[in-house]
């Protein structure tokens, strides 16, 4: 009986080791769970960026004032009748 108990205990310890440390065991599970959370955060950020870009596309397609603002602010363009001041440093 004593030998049977030690064999059973050895089998249980071996199986426990496989469950915790084996391939697709608990250590892999926790590692993959952390990676999944990081990917979900990154996915959320990308969704926000996409929503912003979609809004910008709609504005570029439909809002002439938005296009004018970009031309004036980003490209330094002026329209006819504007007074331009240049400051010399």
C-alpha positions, 0 to 999 in steps of 0.5 A: 500500500505504501508503494501505491500511495507514493506512485499515486502522489508522484503521478499527481505531482507530475500532472500538477507540474504539467498543468502549471508549467507545461505547454498551454499551462497556467503560465502560458495562460497568464502570459497570453492574458496579459498580451490580450489586454495590451492588444485590446488597449491598442485596438481601442486607441486605433478605433479612436484614431479611425473615428477621428480620421473618418470625421476629418474625411467628412469635413474635407468632403463637405465643409468648405470652411474647414478646407479654407482653415487648413489652407490658411493655417497649415499652408499659409495661404491668403485669399483676395482682399486679405492684408498680410503683415510680415514681421522681420526679426 
